[in-house]
Amino acid sequence: MCKGKNIIHTLHDHHRHSIWDNAIPPALHVRPNETIRLDMMEASDGQITPDANVEAVRNLDASRANPITGPVYIEGAEPGDALKVKIHELIPSGWGWTANIPGFGLLSDDFPDAALHLWRYDKDSLQPAAFGKNAKIPLKPFIGTIGLAPAEDGGHGTIPPRRVGGNMDLREITAGSELILPVECDGAMFSAGDTHAAQGDGEVCGTAIESPLSAILEFEVIKGAAPISPQVQTSAPATDHLDKIGYDITTGIGEDLLDCAKSAVTQMIDLQTKRHGLSAVDAYMLCSVCADLRISEIVNAPNFVVSCYFPRIVFD
C-alpha cells in the first residue's frame, strides 16, 4: 500500500481532540522510523455529512471544529529536536464539502449567509470534481492541520497556526512531502486532521474541499535541529495540476496587504460571475478551492500588490 512500507500501527479517528494541549495523554507510542496509518476527520467533526443541507452549516458547533487525531508520542523526541514527518501516502474518502460559514472567511462582511456545496469524487482516479454544470476542480489531497503540542501549558485552539505547526492549510503537505517541525515537548506529541481534497492558496472563504482522509506516515527525530518554524520539502511541482492552460489574474493594490487581498478576490468573484453565470457566493467558494492568492510585490512602498490567480482549466 505505502510504497513498500509495512504499517506497524493504526490510529483511528475516534482518538481525536479539538485543542492542542501537552497534557492530553498519548493515544499511541511509536519508535522513530515506524510507519503508522492515521485516520482523520473533516473539519466539521462529522456535523456535515454526505447528505447534509445548508441547515448543517447554520447549526455548526464551532467548539468541535478542526478536530485532530492523536496525540502520537515519538520515542526519543525532546525539546530542541526536529521531527521530520514523512508522508508516504494519502487515502481519500471520495466525498467532501465546501461552505460559506457566516462570520468566517476573508469576505465575511460581504457574504453573511450560509451556503454549502457537497462534492463527490473518484477516490481512486482523483479525476477533477464537478462544481455545477461547467466547472471541474483538479484534486490534490493534503493535510490542512498538522503539528505538535506547544510547550505552553493549557488548551490552545486548533484554528490558528503556530510555531509548532497546526492549521497551516499548506497544500504542499501532501503525499511524497516531508514536514519538519520544532519539538517543544517530550515525545513531540504529534496530531493531524482537517484534511482536504483540494484548496487554493489562501482558502479565501475559510473552507476548502473538506474531506476525510487517511495518511501513511513515518517519523524521524533529528537531534538538536529544531527549525524556527515549520519547513516542507516537496517531491513534485506545486501547481502542475492547475497551470496547463494559464490563469485569469486580478490584482489588489494599496497600502494594506489584507485590503489588497480582499480587493483581488472581490474582483475575481465579479469576473467569474459575469463570465460563467455563477452566483457570487458560488464564485467565492470556487475561489477558495482553486484560486491562489500571491504577494506579487512588497518592496515598492507605500503600495503593495496582491494577485488572485484563477486557473482557466477549471472551465476548460
C-alpha positions as CSV (number, residue, x, y, z in Angstrom):
1,M,0.0,0.0,0.0
2,C,2.6,2.6,1.0
3,K,5.5,2.0,-1.4
4,G,7.0,-1.0,0.4
5,K,6.5,0.3,3.9
6,N,4.9,-2.0,6.5
7,I,2.2,-0.4,8.6
8,I,3.0,-1.1,12.2
9,H,0.3,0.9,13.9
10,T,-3.1,2.3,13.1
11,L,-4.7,5.2,14.9
12,H,-8.4,5.6,14.2
13,D,-10.2,8.9,14.1
14,H,-12.1,8.4,17.4
15,H,-8.8,9.3,19.0
16,R,-9.4,13.0,18.3
17,H,-9.4,16.3,20.1
18,S,-10.2,19.9,19.3
19,I,-7.4,21.6,21.2
20,W,-3.6,21.5,21.4
21,D,-2.6,20.6,24.9
22,N,0.6,18.9,26.1
23,A,-1.4,17.3,29.0
24,I,-3.6,15.2,26.7
25,P,-2.4,11.6,27.2
26,P,-0.8,10.0,24.1
27,A,-3.1,7.8,22.1
28,L,-0.1,5.9,20.6
29,H,3.6,5.4,21.3
30,V,5.9,4.8,18.3
31,R,9.6,4.5,17.7
32,P,11.3,6.6,15.0
33,N,11.1,5.0,11.5
34,E,8.0,3.0,12.4
35,T,5.1,3.5,9.9
36,I,1.6,4.3,11.0
37,R,-1.8,4.8,9.4
38,L,-3.6,7.9,10.8
39,D,-7.4,8.2,10.1
40,M,-8.6,11.8,10.1
41,M,-12.0,13.6,10.1
42,E,-13.0,16.5,8.0
43,A,-13.2,19.9,9.7
44,S,-16.8,19.8,10.9
45,D,-16.2,16.8,13.1
46,G,-19.0,14.9,11.4
47,Q,-21.5,17.7,11.7
48,I,-21.6,18.0,7.9
49,T,-22.4,14.6,6.3
50,P,-22.5,13.5,2.6
51,D,-26.3,14.1,2.6
52,A,-26.4,17.4,4.6
53,N,-28.1,20.6,3.6
54,V,-27.3,24.2,4.4
55,E,-29.0,23.9,7.9
56,A,-26.0,21.9,9.0
57,V,-23.8,25.0,8.3
58,R,-26.2,27.3,10.1
59,N,-26.1,25.0,13.1
60,L,-22.4,24.2,13.3
61,D,-21.0,23.9,16.8
62,A,-17.7,25.9,16.4
63,S,-16.2,24.2,19.6
64,R,-16.0,21.0,17.6
65,A,-14.3,22.5,14.5
66,N,-11.0,21.3,13.2
67,P,-10.6,18.0,15.2
68,I,-7.2,16.4,15.0
69,T,-6.2,12.7,15.5
70,G,-3.6,11.9,18.2
71,P,-1.5,12.6,20.1
72,V,1.3,10.3,18.9
73,Y,4.3,10.1,21.2
74,I,7.5,9.6,19.3
75,E,10.2,8.0,21.5
76,G,13.4,9.9,21.8
77,A,12.0,13.3,20.7
78,E,12.9,16.1,23.1
79,P,12.6,19.9,23.2
80,G,15.1,21.4,20.7
81,D,14.9,18.5,18.3
82,A,13.3,18.5,14.9
83,L,10.6,16.0,14.0
84,K,10.6,15.0,10.3
85,V,7.2,13.7,9.2
86,K,7.4,11.7,6.0
87,I,4.0,11.5,4.2
88,H,4.2,8.3,2.2
89,E,0.6,8.1,1.1
90,L,-2.8,9.8,1.4
91,I,-6.0,7.7,1.1
92,P,-9.0,9.8,0.1
93,S,-12.7,9.1,1.1
94,G,-14.5,10.2,-2.1
95,W,-16.6,12.9,-0.7
96,G,-16.3,16.4,0.8
97,W,-17.9,19.8,1.4
98,T,-17.2,23.5,1.0
99,A,-19.2,26.1,2.9
100,N,-19.6,29.7,3.4
101,I,-19.9,30.0,7.2
102,P,-21.4,33.2,8.5
103,G,-18.8,35.4,10.2
104,F,-15.9,33.5,8.8
105,G,-13.7,34.0,5.8
106,L,-11.8,36.8,4.0
107,L,-15.0,38.5,2.8
108,S,-17.3,37.6,5.6
109,D,-18.9,41.1,5.7
110,D,-19.9,40.7,2.0
111,F,-21.2,37.1,2.4
112,P,-23.3,36.9,5.6
113,D,-25.5,34.0,4.6
114,A,-24.7,30.3,5.0
115,A,-24.0,28.3,1.8
116,L,-23.0,24.7,1.2
117,H,-21.7,22.6,-1.7
118,L,-21.3,18.9,-1.4
119,W,-18.7,17.1,-3.5
120,R,-18.4,13.5,-4.8
121,Y,-15.2,12.4,-6.5
122,D,-13.5,9.2,-7.6
123,K,-11.1,8.3,-4.7
124,D,-9.0,6.0,-6.9
125,S,-8.5,8.1,-10.1
126,L,-8.9,11.5,-8.4
127,Q,-10.4,12.9,-11.6
128,P,-11.4,16.6,-11.3
129,A,-14.6,17.0,-9.2
130,A,-17.6,18.7,-10.7
131,F,-18.9,22.1,-9.5
132,G,-22.2,22.8,-11.2
133,K,-22.6,22.3,-14.9
134,N,-19.3,23.7,-16.2
135,A,-16.6,23.8,-13.6
136,K,-14.3,20.9,-12.7
137,I,-11.8,21.2,-9.9
138,P,-8.4,19.4,-10.2
139,L,-7.8,17.5,-6.9
140,K,-4.7,17.5,-4.7
141,P,-5.4,15.8,-1.3
142,F,-3.4,17.2,1.6
143,I,-3.4,17.6,5.4
144,G,-4.6,21.0,6.5
145,T,-3.8,20.8,10.2
146,I,-0.7,19.0,11.3
147,G,1.7,19.7,14.1
148,L,2.9,19.2,17.7
149,A,1.7,20.2,21.1
150,P,3.2,23.5,22.3
151,A,5.3,23.8,25.4
152,E,2.9,26.4,26.9
153,D,0.5,24.7,29.3
154,G,-3.2,24.7,28.8
155,G,-5.6,24.3,25.9
156,H,-4.9,26.1,22.6
157,G,-7.4,26.2,19.8
158,T,-6.8,24.3,16.6
159,I,-7.9,27.1,14.2
160,P,-4.8,29.4,14.4
161,P,-1.4,28.0,13.2
162,R,1.6,28.5,15.4
163,R,5.3,27.8,15.6
164,V,4.9,24.1,16.1
165,G,2.6,23.8,13.1
166,G,-1.2,23.4,13.3
167,N,-3.7,24.8,10.8
168,M,-1.3,25.9,8.1
169,D,-3.5,24.9,5.2
170,L,-0.4,24.4,3.1
171,R,-1.4,22.2,0.1
172,E,2.2,21.0,-0.3
173,I,1.8,18.9,2.9
174,T,0.8,16.0,0.7
175,A,1.9,12.6,-0.4
176,G,5.7,12.5,-1.1
177,S,6.4,15.5,1.1
178,E,8.4,15.8,4.3
179,L,7.4,18.2,7.0
180,I,10.0,19.3,9.6
181,L,8.6,20.6,12.9
182,P,10.2,22.1,16.0
183,V,9.8,19.8,19.1
184,E,8.8,21.6,22.3
185,C,7.6,18.7,24.4
186,D,8.9,15.3,25.3
187,G,7.7,12.8,22.7
188,A,6.8,15.6,20.3
189,M,3.0,14.8,20.8
190,F,2.0,14.8,17.1
191,S,-1.6,15.2,15.8
192,A,-3.2,15.9,12.5
193,G,-6.6,16.4,10.8
194,D,-8.6,19.0,8.8
195,T,-7.9,17.1,5.6
196,H,-8.7,18.5,2.1
197,A,-9.2,17.1,-1.4
198,A,-8.3,20.5,-2.9
199,Q,-7.7,24.1,-1.9
200,G,-6.5,27.4,-3.4
201,D,-3.7,29.2,-1.6
202,G,-5.4,31.5,0.9
203,E,-8.6,29.4,1.3
204,V,-10.4,32.6,1.0
205,C,-13.9,31.7,2.1
206,G,-12.5,29.7,5.1
207,T,-13.1,26.2,3.7
208,A,-11.6,24.1,1.1
209,I,-12.9,20.7,-0.2
210,E,-13.1,19.5,3.4
211,S,-12.8,15.7,3.0
212,P,-11.9,12.8,5.4
213,L,-8.6,11.2,4.6
214,S,-6.2,8.6,6.0
215,A,-2.4,9.1,5.9
216,I,0.5,6.7,5.9
217,L,3.2,8.4,8.0
218,E,6.7,7.8,9.2
219,F,8.7,9.9,11.8
220,E,12.3,10.7,12.1
221,V,13.9,12.5,15.1
222,I,16.8,14.9,14.2
223,K,18.6,15.8,17.5
224,G,19.1,19.4,18.3
225,A,18.0,20.6,14.9
226,A,14.6,22.3,15.6
227,P,13.7,24.9,12.9
228,I,12.4,28.3,13.9
229,S,9.0,27.3,12.4
230,P,7.8,24.5,10.1
231,Q,9.6,23.7,6.9
232,V,8.4,21.5,4.0
233,Q,10.3,19.6,1.4
234,T,8.3,18.6,-1.7
235,S,8.8,15.8,-4.3
236,A,6.7,17.3,-7.1
237,P,5.7,20.7,-8.7
238,A,3.4,22.8,-6.6
239,T,0.9,23.8,-9.3
240,D,1.4,21.3,-12.1
241,H,-2.2,20.1,-11.7
242,L,-3.6,23.6,-12.3
243,D,-1.5,25.6,-14.8
244,K,-2.0,23.6,-18.0
245,I,-3.7,26.4,-19.9
246,G,-3.0,29.5,-17.8
247,Y,-4.8,31.8,-15.4
248,D,-7.1,34.7,-15.0
249,I,-5.4,37.2,-12.7
250,T,-6.9,40.1,-10.8
251,T,-4.8,42.5,-8.6
252,G,-5.4,44.5,-5.4
253,I,-3.1,47.5,-5.0
254,G,-2.7,49.6,-1.9
255,E,-1.0,50.2,1.5
256,D,-2.6,47.3,3.4
257,L,-1.9,43.7,2.4
258,L,-5.2,42.4,3.8
259,D,-7.2,45.1,1.9
260,C,-5.2,44.2,-1.3
261,A,-6.2,40.6,-0.9
262,K,-9.8,41.4,-0.4
263,S,-9.8,43.6,-3.5
264,A,-8.1,41.0,-5.7
265,V,-10.6,38.3,-4.6
266,T,-13.7,40.6,-4.9
267,Q,-12.6,41.4,-8.5
268,M,-12.1,37.7,-9.3
269,I,-15.6,36.9,-8.0
270,D,-17.0,39.6,-10.2
271,L,-15.1,38.4,-13.2
272,Q,-16.3,34.8,-12.8
273,T,-19.9,35.6,-12.1
274,K,-20.1,37.7,-15.3
275,R,-18.2,35.3,-17.4
276,H,-19.8,32.0,-16.3
277,G,-23.2,33.0,-14.8
278,L,-22.3,31.9,-11.3
279,S,-23.9,33.3,-8.1
280,A,-21.5,35.5,-6.2
281,V,-21.3,33.0,-3.3
282,D,-20.6,30.1,-5.6
283,A,-17.8,32.1,-7.2
284,Y,-16.5,32.9,-3.7
285,M,-16.4,29.2,-2.7
286,L,-14.9,28.3,-6.1
287,C,-12.1,30.7,-5.5
288,S,-11.5,29.1,-2.1
289,V,-10.9,25.7,-3.6
290,C,-8.9,26.5,-6.6
291,A,-7.6,30.2,-6.8
292,D,-4.3,31.2,-5.4
293,L,-3.5,34.5,-3.6
294,R,0.0,35.6,-4.1
295,I,2.0,38.6,-2.8
296,S,3.3,39.9,-6.1
297,E,5.1,42.9,-4.8
298,I,6.0,44.0,-1.3
299,V,9.0,46.3,-1.7
300,N,7.7,49.4,-3.6
301,A,6.3,51.1,-0.5
302,P,3.9,52.6,0.2
303,N,1.8,50.4,-2.1
304,F,1.8,46.6,-2.3
305,V,0.3,44.2,-4.9
306,V,-1.6,41.0,-4.1
307,S,-2.8,38.9,-7.0
308,C,-5.5,36.3,-7.3
309,Y,-4.7,33.6,-9.8
310,F,-7.7,31.6,-11.1
311,P,-6.8,28.5,-13.1
312,R,-8.6,28.6,-16.5
313,I,-8.5,24.8,-16.7
314,V,-11.5,24.8,-14.3
315,F,-13.8,25.9,-17.0
316,D,-12.0,24.2,-20.0
